């Protein structure tokens, strides 16, 4: 993997490298937001476009609106787990 990625994101780079070794570069790009970007809660994580193997013409990734929608869904899911309720229950 690109040395710049290791220098700029020393905590996240090993997780990204392991995912590439286990699943391949295409899988990492396709599953970046639900599987890897969540690490951003505890460490600096690069944007998917910063990955050295990301190809704008080949890969389709979530735009900011979709990222926000997914994050709100995950927040609601965690809240439901925490409270033991289902959506729309009071």
N, CA, C and O atoms as CSV, one atom per row, in Angstrom:
chain,resi,resn,atom,element,x,y,z
A,1,UNK,N,N,0.849,-1.173,0.000
A,1,UNK,CA,C,0.000,0.000,0.000
A,1,UNK,C,C,0.894,1.236,0.000
A,1,UNK,O,O,2.062,1.169,0.385
A,2,UNK,N,N,0.352,2.327,-0.422
A,2,UNK,CA,C,1.078,3.581,-0.564
A,2,UNK,C,C,1.677,4.040,0.766
A,2,UNK,O,O,0.991,4.056,1.788
A,3,UNK,N,N,2.972,4.415,0.747
A,3,UNK,CA,C,3.658,4.858,1.964
A,3,UNK,C,C,3.037,6.122,2.549
A,3,UNK,O,O,3.024,6.291,3.768
A,4,UNK,N,N,2.517,7.019,1.692
A,4,UNK,CA,C,1.886,8.247,2.186
A,4,UNK,C,C,0.684,7.926,3.068
A,4,UNK,O,O,0.452,8.602,4.070
A,5,UNK,N,N,-0.075,6.905,2.705
A,5,UNK,CA,C,-1.230,6.513,3.507
A,5,UNK,C,C,-0.784,6.068,4.895
A,5,UNK,O,O,-1.419,6.407,5.894
A,6,UNK,N,N,0.308,5.310,4.956
A,6,UNK,CA,C,0.842,4.851,6.244
A,6,UNK,C,C,1.353,6.025,7.069
A,6,UNK,O,O,1.212,6.023,8.292
A,7,UNK,N,N,1.943,7.027,6.421
A,7,UNK,CA,C,2.455,8.186,7.144
A,7,UNK,C,C,1.332,9.079,7.659
A,7,UNK,O,O,1.390,9.563,8.789
A,8,UNK,N,N,0.306,9.300,6.827
A,8,UNK,CA,C,-0.783,10.202,7.202
A,8,UNK,C,C,-1.806,9.555,8.131
A,8,UNK,O,O,-2.421,10.244,8.945
A,9,UNK,N,N,-1.995,8.242,8.020
A,9,UNK,CA,C,-3.007,7.539,8.814
A,9,UNK,C,C,-2.400,6.280,9.447
A,9,UNK,O,O,-2.804,5.165,9.118
A,10,UNK,N,N,-1.432,6.458,10.351
A,10,UNK,CA,C,-0.721,5.295,10.898
A,10,UNK,C,C,-1.615,4.327,11.672
A,10,UNK,O,O,-1.325,3.132,11.715
A,11,UNK,N,N,-2.691,4.816,12.280
A,11,UNK,CA,C,-3.562,3.913,13.032
A,11,UNK,C,C,-4.499,3.125,12.118
A,11,UNK,O,O,-4.746,1.943,12.356
A,12,UNK,N,N,-5.019,3.771,11.075
A,12,UNK,CA,C,-6.006,3.133,10.199
A,12,UNK,C,C,-5.374,2.263,9.124
A,12,UNK,O,O,-5.984,1.288,8.687
A,13,UNK,N,N,-4.166,2.596,8.689
A,13,UNK,CA,C,-3.536,1.882,7.576
A,13,UNK,C,C,-3.442,0.367,7.791
A,13,UNK,O,O,-3.684,-0.378,6.841
A,14,UNK,N,N,-3.105,-0.126,8.985
A,14,UNK,CA,C,-3.054,-1.586,9.155
A,14,UNK,C,C,-4.416,-2.264,8.934
A,14,UNK,O,O,-4.477,-3.362,8.381
A,15,UNK,N,N,-5.495,-1.619,9.362
A,15,UNK,CA,C,-6.832,-2.185,9.157
A,15,UNK,C,C,-7.184,-2.225,7.674
A,15,UNK,O,O,-7.756,-3.201,7.188
A,16,UNK,N,N,-6.835,-1.153,6.960
A,16,UNK,CA,C,-7.103,-1.099,5.527
A,16,UNK,C,C,-6.268,-2.141,4.802
A,16,UNK,O,O,-6.772,-2.845,3.927
A,17,UNK,N,N,-4.993,-2.242,5.163
A,17,UNK,CA,C,-4.107,-3.229,4.545
A,17,UNK,C,C,-4.613,-4.647,4.777
A,17,UNK,O,O,-4.604,-5.467,3.859
A,18,UNK,N,N,-5.056,-4.941,5.997
A,18,UNK,CA,C,-5.569,-6.277,6.300
A,18,UNK,C,C,-6.824,-6.575,5.494
A,18,UNK,O,O,-6.997,-7.692,5.006
A,19,UNK,N,N,-7.707,-5.582,5.350
A,19,UNK,CA,C,-8.922,-5.769,4.547
A,19,UNK,C,C,-8.574,-6.028,3.089
A,19,UNK,O,O,-9.221,-6.846,2.435
A,20,UNK,N,N,-7.559,-5.339,2.570
A,20,UNK,CA,C,-7.113,-5.562,1.188
A,20,UNK,C,C,-6.570,-6.977,1.039
A,20,UNK,O,O,-6.876,-7.660,0.062
A,21,UNK,N,N,-5.772,-7.419,1.998
A,21,UNK,CA,C,-5.204,-8.770,1.928
A,21,UNK,C,C,-6.292,-9.836,2.029
A,21,UNK,O,O,-6.237,-10.853,1.338
A,22,UNK,N,N,-7.278,-9.602,2.890
A,22,UNK,CA,C,-8.340,-10.590,3.100
A,22,UNK,C,C,-9.360,-10.630,1.963
A,22,UNK,O,O,-9.831,-11.702,1.583
A,23,UNK,N,N,-9.700,-9.458,1.423
A,23,UNK,CA,C,-10.835,-9.382,0.503
A,23,UNK,C,C,-10.516,-8.792,-0.865
A,23,UNK,O,O,-11.265,-9.025,-1.814
A,24,UNK,N,N,-9.446,-8.050,-0.993
A,24,UNK,CA,C,-9.098,-7.412,-2.261
A,24,UNK,C,C,-9.473,-5.943,-2.286
A,24,UNK,O,O,-10.309,-5.483,-1.508
A,25,UNK,N,N,-8.843,-5.220,-3.192
A,25,UNK,CA,C,-9.019,-3.779,-3.278
A,25,UNK,C,C,-10.442,-3.375,-3.639
A,25,UNK,O,O,-10.979,-2.427,-3.067
A,26,UNK,N,N,-11.060,-4.087,-4.583
A,26,UNK,CA,C,-12.426,-3.742,-4.987
A,26,UNK,C,C,-13.398,-3.890,-3.828
A,26,UNK,O,O,-14.276,-3.045,-3.654
A,27,UNK,N,N,-13.262,-4.947,-3.030
A,27,UNK,CA,C,-14.137,-5.142,-1.873
A,27,UNK,C,C,-13.965,-3.994,-0.894
A,27,UNK,O,O,-14.948,-3.497,-0.344
A,28,UNK,N,N,-12.728,-3.565,-0.671
A,28,UNK,CA,C,-12.479,-2.473,0.275
A,28,UNK,C,C,-13.194,-1.211,-0.180
A,28,UNK,O,O,-13.838,-0.542,0.628
A,29,UNK,N,N,-13.090,-0.876,-1.460
A,29,UNK,CA,C,-13.756,0.323,-1.959
A,29,UNK,C,C,-15.273,0.184,-1.825
A,29,UNK,O,O,-15.941,1.120,-1.387
A,30,UNK,N,N,-15.819,-0.970,-2.197
A,30,UNK,CA,C,-17.267,-1.178,-2.149
A,30,UNK,C,C,-17.810,-1.172,-0.727
A,30,UNK,O,O,-18.939,-0.737,-0.503
A,31,UNK,N,N,-17.032,-1.646,0.232
A,31,UNK,CA,C,-17.497,-1.775,1.612
A,31,UNK,C,C,-16.836,-0.781,2.551
A,31,UNK,O,O,-16.893,-0.946,3.770
A,32,UNK,N,N,-16.212,0.242,1.999
A,32,UNK,CA,C,-15.428,1.172,2.813
A,32,UNK,C,C,-16.263,1.854,3.882
A,32,UNK,O,O,-15.871,1.884,5.049
A,33,UNK,N,N,-17.403,2.398,3.500
A,33,UNK,CA,C,-18.179,3.171,4.464
A,33,UNK,C,C,-18.775,2.306,5.574
A,33,UNK,O,O,-18.624,2.659,6.743
A,34,UNK,N,N,-19.440,1.199,5.272
A,34,UNK,CA,C,-19.994,0.428,6.392
A,34,UNK,C,C,-18.954,-0.350,7.198
A,34,UNK,O,O,-19.181,-0.622,8.377
A,35,UNK,N,N,-17.826,-0.712,6.600
A,35,UNK,CA,C,-16.873,-1.575,7.286
A,35,UNK,C,C,-15.653,-0.851,7.860
A,35,UNK,O,O,-15.171,-1.223,8.930
A,36,UNK,N,N,-15.149,0.167,7.179
A,36,UNK,CA,C,-13.880,0.778,7.579
A,36,UNK,C,C,-14.053,2.203,8.079
A,36,UNK,O,O,-13.436,2.583,9.074
A,37,UNK,N,N,-14.871,2.989,7.417
A,37,UNK,CA,C,-15.007,4.394,7.797
A,37,UNK,C,C,-15.501,4.558,9.223
A,37,UNK,O,O,-15.266,5.599,9.837
A,38,UNK,N,N,-16.182,3.553,9.766
A,38,UNK,CA,C,-16.650,3.631,11.147
A,38,UNK,C,C,-15.496,3.733,12.134
A,38,UNK,O,O,-15.691,4.185,13.263
A,39,UNK,N,N,-14.302,3.323,11.731
A,39,UNK,CA,C,-13.130,3.491,12.594
A,39,UNK,C,C,-12.853,4.965,12.870
A,39,UNK,O,O,-12.146,5.303,13.820
A,40,UNK,N,N,-13.416,5.847,12.030
A,40,UNK,CA,C,-13.226,7.279,12.200
A,40,UNK,C,C,-13.733,7.804,13.524
A,40,UNK,O,O,-13.421,8.934,13.900
A,41,UNK,N,N,-14.510,7.008,14.240
A,41,UNK,CA,C,-14.983,7.406,15.558
A,41,UNK,C,C,-13.820,7.432,16.547
A,41,UNK,O,O,-13.813,8.240,17.476
A,42,UNK,N,N,-12.843,6.559,16.353
A,42,UNK,CA,C,-11.738,6.447,17.314
A,42,UNK,C,C,-10.365,6.805,16.751
A,42,UNK,O,O,-9.395,6.894,17.503
A,43,UNK,N,N,-10.272,7.013,15.431
A,43,UNK,CA,C,-8.981,7.353,14.833
A,43,UNK,C,C,-9.186,8.081,13.516
A,43,UNK,O,O,-10.274,8.027,12.942
A,44,UNK,N,N,-8.161,8.760,13.031
A,44,UNK,CA,C,-8.231,9.412,11.730
A,44,UNK,C,C,-8.253,8.361,10.633
A,44,UNK,O,O,-7.394,7.480,10.585
A,45,UNK,N,N,-9.243,8.458,9.752
A,45,UNK,CA,C,-9.418,7.512,8.657
A,45,UNK,C,C,-9.486,8.305,7.350
A,45,UNK,O,O,-10.201,9.305,7.284
A,46,UNK,N,N,-8.761,7.884,6.311
A,46,UNK,CA,C,-8.794,8.622,5.043
A,46,UNK,C,C,-10.140,8.481,4.339
A,46,UNK,O,O,-10.866,7.509,4.550
A,47,UNK,N,N,-10.455,9.443,3.517
A,47,UNK,CA,C,-11.619,9.323,2.645
A,47,UNK,C,C,-11.321,8.231,1.625
A,47,UNK,O,O,-10.160,7.994,1.288
A,48,UNK,N,N,-12.350,7.574,1.138
A,48,UNK,CA,C,-12.154,6.481,0.184
A,48,UNK,C,C,-11.404,6.977,-1.053
A,48,UNK,O,O,-10.629,6.226,-1.647
A,49,UNK,N,N,-11.626,8.226,-1.444
A,49,UNK,CA,C,-10.943,8.773,-2.619
A,49,UNK,C,C,-9.429,8.919,-2.401
A,49,UNK,O,O,-8.681,9.061,-3.367
A,50,UNK,N,N,-8.979,8.884,-1.157
A,50,UNK,CA,C,-7.544,8.994,-0.859
A,50,UNK,C,C,-6.815,7.655,-0.945
A,50,UNK,O,O,-5.585,7.623,-0.924
A,51,UNK,N,N,-7.550,6.560,-1.039
A,51,UNK,CA,C,-6.902,5.254,-1.109
A,51,UNK,C,C,-6.104,5.146,-2.405
A,51,UNK,O,O,-6.590,5.564,-3.456
A,52,UNK,N,N,-4.892,4.598,-2.356
A,52,UNK,CA,C,-4.040,4.560,-3.552
A,52,UNK,C,C,-4.613,3.726,-4.691
A,52,UNK,O,O,-4.250,3.946,-5.847
A,53,UNK,N,N,-5.491,2.782,-4.400
A,53,UNK,CA,C,-6.051,1.924,-5.440
A,53,UNK,C,C,-7.437,2.370,-5.882
A,53,UNK,O,O,-8.059,1.707,-6.712
A,54,UNK,N,N,-7.932,3.479,-5.344
A,54,UNK,CA,C,-9.245,3.996,-5.758
A,54,UNK,C,C,-9.148,4.566,-7.167
A,54,UNK,O,O,-8.240,5.344,-7.460
A,55,UNK,N,N,-10.074,4.186,-8.039
A,55,UNK,CA,C,-10.122,4.672,-9.410
A,55,UNK,C,C,-11.497,5.286,-9.643
A,55,UNK,O,O,-12.501,4.574,-9.656
A,56,UNK,N,N,-11.546,6.580,-9.825
A,56,UNK,CA,C,-12.805,7.319,-9.966
A,56,UNK,C,C,-13.672,6.777,-11.098
A,56,UNK,O,O,-14.897,6.750,-10.981
A,57,UNK,N,N,-13.051,6.350,-12.183
A,57,UNK,CA,C,-13.797,5.852,-13.333
A,57,UNK,C,C,-14.324,4.434,-13.121
A,57,UNK,O,O,-15.312,4.043,-13.741
A,58,UNK,N,N,-13.680,3.673,-12.260
A,58,UNK,CA,C,-14.040,2.273,-12.063
A,58,UNK,C,C,-14.939,2.038,-10.846
A,58,UNK,O,O,-15.768,1.129,-10.844
A,59,UNK,N,N,-14.767,2.863,-9.819
A,59,UNK,CA,C,-15.478,2.639,-8.565
A,59,UNK,C,C,-16.577,3.671,-8.345
A,59,UNK,O,O,-16.407,4.859,-8.623
A,60,UNK,N,N,-17.688,3.194,-7.849
A,60,UNK,CA,C,-18.811,4.054,-7.503
A,60,UNK,C,C,-18.932,4.057,-5.984
A,60,UNK,O,O,-19.139,3.005,-5.379
A,61,UNK,N,N,-18.805,5.225,-5.365
A,61,UNK,CA,C,-18.873,5.319,-3.908
A,61,UNK,C,C,-20.004,6.250,-3.496
A,61,UNK,O,O,-20.514,7.030,-4.300
A,62,UNK,N,N,-20.385,6.153,-2.222
A,62,UNK,CA,C,-21.466,6.980,-1.699
A,62,UNK,C,C,-21.084,8.454,-1.696
A,62,UNK,O,O,-19.960,8.823,-1.356
A,63,UNK,N,N,-22.053,9.294,-2.087
A,63,UNK,CA,C,-21.816,10.725,-1.974
A,63,UNK,C,C,-22.099,11.146,-0.528
A,63,UNK,O,O,-22.538,10.335,0.286
A,64,UNK,N,N,-21.847,12.402,-0.224
A,64,UNK,CA,C,-21.971,12.879,1.154
A,64,UNK,C,C,-23.392,12.700,1.685
A,64,UNK,O,O,-23.575,12.356,2.853
A,65,UNK,N,N,-24.392,12.929,0.845
A,65,UNK,CA,C,-25.786,12.777,1.273
A,65,UNK,C,C,-26.075,11.340,1.702
A,65,UNK,O,O,-26.723,11.119,2.726
A,66,UNK,N,N,-25.602,10.367,0.931
A,66,UNK,CA,C,-25.799,8.956,1.276
A,66,UNK,C,C,-25.029,8.589,2.549
A,66,UNK,O,O,-25.515,7.802,3.361
A,67,UNK,N,N,-23.829,9.159,2.724
A,67,UNK,CA,C,-23.060,8.910,3.940
A,67,UNK,C,C,-23.820,9.404,5.160
A,67,UNK,O,O,-23.871,8.720,6.182
A,68,UNK,N,N,-24.411,10.590,5.055
A,68,UNK,CA,C,-25.177,11.158,6.161
A,68,UNK,C,C,-26.397,10.295,6.458
A,68,UNK,O,O,-26.707,10.029,7.619
A,69,UNK,N,N,-27.086,9.859,5.409
A,69,UNK,CA,C,-28.255,9.001,5.576
A,69,UNK,C,C,-27.883,7.701,6.284
A,69,UNK,O,O,-28.594,7.252,7.183
A,70,UNK,N,N,-26.761,7.097,5.872
A,70,UNK,CA,C,-26.319,5.858,6.498
A,70,UNK,C,C,-25.936,6.096,7.961
A,70,UNK,O,O,-26.275,5.288,8.826
A,71,UNK,N,N,-25.239,7.189,8.242
A,71,UNK,CA,C,-24.840,7.500,9.611
A,71,UNK,C,C,-26.060,7.718,10.503
A,71,UNK,O,O,-26.073,7.274,11.651
A,72,UNK,N,N,-27.077,8.393,9.989
A,72,UNK,CA,C,-28.300,8.597,10.770
A,72,UNK,C,C,-29.010,7.271,11.034
A,72,UNK,O,O,-29.555,7.059,12.118
A,73,UNK,N,N,-29.004,6.386,10.051
A,73,UNK,CA,C,-29.594,5.067,10.235
A,73,UNK,C,C,-28.844,4.262,11.291
A,73,UNK,O,O,-29.464,3.600,12.124
A,74,UNK,N,N,-27.518,4.315,11.260
A,74,UNK,CA,C,-26.718,3.611,12.272
A,74,UNK,C,C,-26.950,4.195,13.659
A,74,UNK,O,O,-27.013,3.459,14.644
A,75,UNK,N,N,-27.079,5.527,13.738
A,75,UNK,CA,C,-27.347,6.168,15.026
A,75,UNK,C,C,-28.681,5.691,15.591
A,75,UNK,O,O,-28.775,5.363,16.774
A,76,UNK,N,N,-29.715,5.653,14.747
A,76,UNK,CA,C,-31.028,5.194,15.188
A,76,UNK,C,C,-30.972,3.729,15.612
A,76,UNK,O,O,-31.597,3.345,16.601
A,77,UNK,N,N,-30.233,2.916,14.876
A,77,UNK,CA,C,-30.088,1.499,15.219
A,77,UNK,C,C,-29.422,1.325,16.573
A,77,UNK,O,O,-29.882,0.536,17.398
A,78,UNK,N,N,-28.339,2.060,16.802
A,78,UNK,CA,C,-27.645,1.977,18.096
A,78,UNK,C,C,-28.543,2.446,19.235
A,78,UNK,O,O,-28.541,1.860,20.317
A,79,UNK,N,N,-29.303,3.496,18.989
A,79,UNK,CA,C,-30.222,3.993,20.006
A,79,UNK,C,C,-31.296,2.957,20.323
A,79,UNK,O,O,-31.659,2.772,21.485
A,80,UNK,N,N,-31.802,2.287,19.300
A,80,UNK,CA,C,-32.788,1.232,19.524
A,80,UNK,C,C,-32.189,0.078,20.319
A,80,UNK,O,O,-32.855,-0.494,21.182
A,81,UNK,N,N,-30.939,-0.266,20.035
A,81,UNK,CA,C,-30.279,-1.318,20.811
A,81,UNK,C,C,-30.096,-0.888,22.256
A,81,UNK,O,O,-30.294,-1.675,23.181
A,82,UNK,N,N,-29.714,0.374,22.440
A,82,UNK,CA,C,-29.470,0.890,23.786
A,82,UNK,C,C,-30.743,0.919,24.620
A,82,UNK,O,O,-30.733,0.547,25.794
A,83,UNK,N,N,-31.824,1.356,24.018
A,83,UNK,CA,C,-33.086,1.514,24.757
A,83,UNK,C,C,-33.951,0.266,24.745
A,83,UNK,O,O,-34.878,0.154,25.547
A,84,UNK,N,N,-33.670,-0.669,23.858
A,84,UNK,CA,C,-34.469,-1.891,23.770
A,84,UNK,C,C,-35.818,-1.659,23.132
A,84,UNK,O,O,-36.758,-2.414,23.383
A,85,UNK,N,N,-35.934,-0.635,22.314
A,85,UNK,CA,C,-37.199,-0.352,21.640
A,85,UNK,C,C,-37.053,-0.548,20.149
A,85,UNK,O,O,-35.944,-0.651,19.623
A,86,UNK,N,N,-38.175,-0.597,19.482
A,86,UNK,CA,C,-38.199,-0.678,18.030
A,86,UNK,C,C,-38.513,0.704,17.478
A,86,UNK,O,O,-39.046,1.544,18.203
A,87,UNK,N,N,-38.196,0.961,16.213
A,87,UNK,CA,C,-38.537,2.268,15.643
A,87,UNK,C,C,-40.026,2.567,15.800
A,87,UNK,O,O,-40.864,1.671,15.701
A,88,UNK,N,N,-40.335,3.812,16.042
A,88,UNK,CA,C,-41.698,4.301,16.206
A,88,UNK,C,C,-42.390,3.811,17.453
A,88,UNK,O,O,-43.602,3.984,17.585
A,89,UNK,N,N,-41.657,3.198,18.382
A,89,UNK,CA,C,-42.213,2.834,19.688
A,89,UNK,C,C,-41.799,3.884,20.697
A,89,UNK,O,O,-40.693,4.421,20.627
A,90,UNK,N,N,-42.657,4.168,21.607
A,90,UNK,CA,C,-42.320,5.142,22.664
A,90,UNK,C,C,-42.192,4.422,23.981
A,90,UNK,O,O,-41.914,5.050,25.003
